[in-house]
Amino acid sequence: MAILRWIGRIFVLLIVAAVVTGFAARFTDGPLAMFPGGELVAGEMVAEPLADWSFVHALEEMAARSYRRRPRGSSD
C-alpha cells in the first residue's frame, strides 16, 4: 500500500508541475517546449516584407502568430 501511495504522490506532483509550467509559459516570449507561449515581442519590429526566407531552413522549430490581439476595451 505504501508503494501505491508514493506512486500517487509522484503522479500528482508531475501533473502539478505540468500545470505550473503551462501557466508560466504564457508569460514567456514564444513557446516553451510543448507549451504555447506568449507574444513574440523580443527583437526589432520590421515593416517591409522579407523576400529571402532561406535562413529558416536551419531552424528546427518556429512558431508565429499571424493576427493582432485586440486592445482591451475594444468591441470590434
Helices and strands as residue ranges (DSSP letters): H 2-25, G 54-58
